[in-house]
Amino acid sequence: MDAPSPGALHEAVLAWYDDHARELPWRGVDATPWSVMVSELMLQQTPVARVLPVHAVWLERWPTPADLAAESTGEAVRMWGRLGYPRRALRLHAAAVAIVERHRGEVPASYDDLLALPGVGDYTASAIASFAFGQRHVVLDTNVRRVLARAVSGVEFPATAVTRAERDTATALLPDDDATAATWAVATMELGALVCTARQPSCDACPVAELCAWRSAGFPAHDGPPRRGQAWAGTDRQCRGRLMALAREAEGSVGPTSIEAAWAVEDQRERCLASLIADGLLVRVDGGRYALPS
């Protein structure tokens, strides 16, 4: 089967999105660019359901970049809660400081200015420029990449990293009009999140099922190693999570007794403490105690 035409894909996906888009706070008509930026950092490797309450509390406390920049990095980490990968909180805080210093406290609209902010890569800069400012950019997150891999390239999953061919395909499919291109970006993302999922795609509900190259080819299985979820129990990630939870919940610093009770395996505990310090998430204070950065 030949690849579906861009026009047919646009029509089907955009019509589906009009009817099925979720109402999310960072998509609302009153959503600020800062709200969009916060959501993009929080949504990296984290489901929407977990992000929603934290995003709401974060925006209530820090409705502008300047509000966050005036706080300590430790408070940003504390408010990040249990979203995981707390270095994202540090990146968001650093970006807020840079926005205040370079852009008078306003999230910049330019892709290049966004890309120059700490912790902002190509995907995040493209997403903010597209979703917050309605610009025409290729936005390639995991969901979009999976939709295009299946519908256009006829494979179950995209490559581990974005390839030149994949980017060329996405660019060729991008509508010419800025506003339509921005909607196309979020619509393909939503399709991947709700219908063309990784484990159990709902092909019967898919608006491009009749156009899908992967479906037409008989759903050939991914030819690489099987994709597995990340282990958790007993890992350094779990250890770091417990130590960070301890620090977040403490009014001040936490001492050796509490730290040993949180994780019994000494070598692993010390390794994780050292890595948290190296990442800027904890600091060592007097008496073998640890605290969030000030």
C-alpha positions as CSV (number, residue, x, y, z in Angstrom):
1,M,0.0,0.0,0.0
2,D,1.3,3.5,-0.9
3,A,1.7,6.0,1.9
4,P,-1.6,7.9,2.5
5,S,-1.8,11.4,1.1
6,P,-1.2,14.3,3.4
7,G,-4.6,15.8,2.6
8,A,-6.5,12.6,3.5
9,L,-4.6,12.3,6.8
10,H,-5.2,15.9,7.7
11,E,-8.9,15.7,7.1
12,A,-9.4,12.5,9.1
13,V,-7.1,13.4,12.1
14,L,-8.3,17.0,12.4
15,A,-12.0,16.0,12.3
16,W,-11.4,13.3,14.9
17,Y,-9.6,15.8,17.1
18,D,-12.5,18.2,16.9
19,D,-14.7,15.6,18.4
20,H,-12.4,13.8,20.8
21,A,-9.8,16.3,22.2
22,R,-9.5,16.2,26.0
23,E,-10.1,19.4,27.9
24,L,-6.8,20.0,29.6
25,P,-5.9,23.2,31.4
26,W,-2.8,23.9,29.3
27,R,-5.1,23.8,26.1
28,G,-7.8,26.1,27.4
29,V,-8.4,29.5,25.7
30,D,-7.1,31.2,28.9
31,A,-3.9,29.0,29.2
32,T,-0.7,31.1,29.3
33,P,2.5,30.2,27.6
34,W,3.9,29.6,31.0
35,S,1.2,27.0,31.7
36,V,2.0,25.3,28.4
37,M,5.7,25.3,29.3
38,V,5.2,23.9,32.7
39,S,2.9,21.1,31.3
40,E,5.5,20.2,28.7
41,L,8.2,19.7,31.3
42,M,5.9,17.8,33.6
43,L,4.5,15.5,30.9
44,Q,7.9,14.2,29.9
45,Q,7.8,10.5,30.8
46,T,4.7,11.1,33.0
47,P,1.0,10.4,32.3
48,V,-1.5,13.2,32.1
49,A,-3.5,11.9,35.1
50,R,-0.5,12.3,37.4
51,V,0.5,15.7,36.0
52,L,-3.0,17.4,36.3
53,P,-3.0,17.9,40.1
54,V,0.6,19.0,40.3
55,H,0.3,21.4,37.4
56,A,-2.7,23.0,39.1
57,V,-0.9,23.5,42.4
58,W,2.2,24.7,40.6
59,L,0.4,27.3,38.6
60,E,-1.6,28.4,41.7
61,R,1.7,29.0,43.6
62,W,3.8,30.2,40.7
63,P,1.5,31.7,38.0
64,T,4.4,33.4,36.2
65,P,8.1,32.5,35.6
66,A,9.1,35.4,37.9
67,D,7.2,33.9,40.8
68,L,9.1,30.6,40.4
69,A,12.5,32.3,39.8
70,A,12.1,34.2,43.1
71,E,11.9,30.9,45.0
72,S,14.7,28.5,45.9
73,T,15.5,25.4,43.8
74,G,14.7,23.4,46.8
75,E,11.1,24.6,46.8
76,A,10.7,23.7,43.2
77,V,11.9,20.2,44.0
78,R,9.6,20.0,47.0
79,M,6.6,21.0,44.9
80,W,7.5,18.6,42.2
81,G,6.3,15.9,44.6
82,R,6.2,12.3,43.3
83,L,6.1,13.1,39.6
84,G,9.5,11.4,39.2
85,Y,12.7,12.5,37.4
86,P,12.9,15.6,39.7
87,R,15.8,17.1,37.8
88,R,13.0,18.4,35.6
89,A,12.1,20.7,38.5
90,L,15.6,22.1,38.5
91,R,15.5,22.6,34.7
92,L,12.1,24.4,35.0
93,H,13.5,26.7,37.7
94,A,16.6,27.5,35.7
95,A,14.5,28.2,32.7
96,A,12.3,30.6,34.8
97,V,15.4,32.4,36.0
98,A,16.6,32.8,32.4
99,I,13.2,34.0,31.2
100,V,13.3,36.7,33.9
101,E,16.9,37.7,33.0
102,R,16.6,37.6,29.2
103,H,12.9,38.1,28.4
104,R,11.5,40.4,31.1
105,G,9.6,37.5,32.6
106,E,7.7,36.5,29.5
107,V,8.0,33.1,27.9
108,P,9.6,33.8,24.5
109,A,7.7,32.9,21.3
110,S,10.8,32.4,19.2
111,Y,11.9,28.8,18.7
112,D,15.5,29.9,18.9
113,D,15.0,31.8,22.1
114,L,13.1,28.8,23.6
115,L,15.9,26.4,22.6
116,A,18.5,28.6,24.3
117,L,16.7,28.3,27.7
118,P,18.2,25.8,30.2
119,G,16.7,22.3,29.9
120,V,14.8,23.0,26.7
121,G,15.6,20.8,23.7
122,D,14.2,20.6,20.2
123,Y,11.0,18.9,21.1
124,T,10.1,21.2,24.0
125,A,11.0,24.3,22.1
126,S,8.9,23.2,19.1
127,A,6.0,22.2,21.3
128,I,5.8,25.5,23.2
129,A,6.1,27.5,20.0
130,S,3.4,25.4,18.4
131,F,1.0,24.9,21.3
132,A,1.4,28.3,23.1
133,F,1.9,30.5,20.1
134,G,0.3,28.7,17.2
135,Q,3.4,28.4,15.1
136,R,4.3,25.9,12.4
137,H,6.8,23.4,13.7
138,V,7.5,19.7,13.5
139,V,6.6,18.3,17.0
140,L,7.9,14.8,17.5
141,D,7.1,13.2,20.8
142,T,6.7,9.5,21.3
143,N,3.0,9.5,20.5
144,V,3.4,11.5,17.3
145,R,6.3,9.3,16.2
146,R,4.3,6.1,16.7
147,V,1.3,7.4,14.8
148,L,3.5,8.4,11.8
149,A,5.5,5.2,11.9
150,R,2.3,3.1,11.7
151,A,0.1,5.2,9.4
152,V,2.8,6.3,7.0
153,S,5.8,4.1,7.2
154,G,4.0,0.8,8.0
155,V,6.0,-0.2,11.0
156,E,4.8,-0.9,14.5
157,F,7.3,1.4,16.3
158,P,9.7,4.2,15.3
159,A,13.5,3.9,15.8
160,T,14.9,4.5,19.3
161,A,16.0,8.0,18.3
162,V,14.6,10.4,15.7
163,T,16.0,9.7,12.3
164,R,16.5,12.1,9.4
165,A,14.0,10.1,7.3
166,E,11.5,10.3,10.1
167,R,11.9,14.1,10.4
168,D,11.6,14.5,6.6
169,T,8.4,12.5,6.7
170,A,6.9,14.6,9.5
171,T,8.0,17.8,7.7
172,A,6.4,16.8,4.5
173,L,3.1,16.1,6.3
174,L,3.0,19.5,8.1
175,P,0.2,21.7,6.9
176,D,1.2,24.9,5.3
177,D,-1.0,27.1,7.4
178,D,0.5,28.0,10.9
179,A,-2.7,27.5,12.8
180,T,-3.6,24.2,11.1
181,A,-0.1,23.0,11.5
182,A,-0.3,23.7,15.3
183,T,-3.6,21.9,15.5
184,W,-2.2,19.0,13.5
185,A,0.7,18.7,15.9
186,V,-1.5,18.4,19.0
187,A,-4.1,16.2,17.1
188,T,-1.5,13.6,16.1
189,M,-0.2,13.6,19.7
190,E,-3.7,13.1,21.1
191,L,-4.4,10.3,18.6
192,G,-1.3,8.5,19.8
193,A,-2.1,9.0,23.4
194,L,-5.8,7.8,23.2
195,V,-6.1,5.5,20.2
196,C,-2.8,4.5,18.5
197,T,-1.3,3.4,21.8
198,A,1.9,1.4,22.2
199,R,0.5,-1.8,23.8
200,Q,-3.1,-2.0,22.7
201,P,-4.0,0.3,19.8
202,S,-7.8,0.7,19.3
203,C,-7.7,0.3,15.5
204,D,-11.5,0.0,15.3
205,A,-11.8,3.6,16.7
206,C,-9.0,5.1,14.6
207,P,-9.9,7.8,12.1
208,V,-7.1,6.7,9.8
209,A,-7.6,3.0,10.0
210,E,-8.5,2.7,6.3
211,L,-5.4,4.8,5.4
212,C,-2.9,3.1,7.8
213,A,0.0,1.4,6.1
214,W,0.8,-0.8,9.1
215,R,-2.8,-2.1,9.2
216,S,-2.8,-2.7,5.4
217,A,0.4,-4.7,5.7
218,G,-1.2,-7.0,8.3
219,F,0.2,-5.4,11.4
220,P,3.8,-6.7,11.1
221,A,5.5,-7.0,14.5
222,H,8.4,-4.7,15.5
223,D,11.6,-6.4,14.3
224,G,13.7,-5.2,17.2
225,P,14.0,-6.4,20.7
226,P,10.8,-6.4,22.7
227,R,9.9,-3.2,24.5
228,R,9.7,-3.7,28.2
229,G,8.7,-1.5,31.1
230,Q,11.4,-0.3,33.4
231,A,12.0,-2.3,36.5
232,W,11.4,-0.4,39.8
233,A,11.6,-2.6,42.9
234,G,15.1,-2.6,44.4
235,T,16.6,-0.3,41.8
236,D,18.6,2.9,42.3
237,R,15.5,4.8,41.0
238,Q,13.4,3.5,43.8
239,C,16.2,4.2,46.3
240,R,16.5,7.8,45.0
241,G,12.8,8.2,45.1
242,R,12.6,7.2,48.8
243,L,15.4,9.5,49.8
244,M,13.9,12.4,47.9
245,A,10.5,11.8,49.5
246,L,12.2,11.9,52.9
247,A,13.8,15.2,52.1
248,R,10.7,16.8,50.6
249,E,8.6,15.9,53.7
250,A,11.2,17.2,56.2
251,E,10.8,20.8,57.5
252,G,14.6,21.1,57.6
253,S,17.4,18.5,57.1
254,V,17.2,14.7,57.6
255,G,19.7,12.8,59.7
256,P,21.5,9.5,59.3
257,T,18.9,7.5,61.4
258,S,16.0,8.5,59.1
259,I,18.1,8.0,56.0
260,E,19.1,4.5,57.0
261,A,15.5,3.6,57.9
262,A,14.4,4.8,54.4
263,W,16.9,2.4,52.6
264,A,18.7,-0.4,54.4
265,V,21.3,-1.4,51.7
266,E,24.3,0.8,52.7
267,D,26.3,0.7,49.5
268,Q,23.3,1.5,47.3
269,R,22.1,4.2,49.7
270,E,25.4,5.9,49.7
271,R,25.7,5.7,45.9
272,C,22.2,7.2,45.5
273,L,22.9,10.0,48.0
274,A,26.1,10.9,46.0
275,S,24.2,10.9,42.7
276,L,21.4,13.1,44.2
277,I,24.1,15.6,45.4
278,A,25.8,15.5,42.0
279,D,22.4,16.2,40.3
280,G,21.8,19.2,42.6
281,L,18.8,17.7,44.2
282,L,20.3,17.3,47.7
283,V,23.0,19.1,49.7
284,R,25.0,17.7,52.5
285,V,24.9,19.7,55.8
286,D,26.6,19.4,59.1
287,G,26.4,16.2,61.1
288,G,25.9,13.8,58.2
289,R,22.6,15.4,57.4
290,Y,21.0,16.1,54.0
291,A,18.5,18.7,52.8
292,L,16.9,20.1,49.7
293,P,19.0,22.9,48.1
294,S,18.4,26.4,49.3
